[in-house]
Amino acid sequence: MSVKDTGQIQALEANGKKTLAERIAGLSPEQRAVYELKRRGLQKKAASPRIPRLEGSGPWPASTDQTALWFIQQLEPTTSAYNI
């Protein structure tokens, strides 16, 4: 636990609020089981890829944002405003 975390915990306790660990510890066994199921479900969703991989060989069409950046670059070829 870092000093920043300790300060945040102390601030919560000073305001009469419980930390997440305290709130979880205060759950009934049934509530805890529901919490664990939801937490595991969220972890599985976060681990799965959101964008499917395209099969085959390119060239692939540009996305809407890529097309917009290409258009702006065509208007102002010497600007570096959109370089990241």
PyMOL commands that set and color helices and strands:
alter all, ss='L'
color gray80, all
select helices_A, chain A and resi 3-14+20-25+29-47+64-75
alter helices_A, ss='H'
color red, helices_A
deselect
rebuild
show_as cartoon
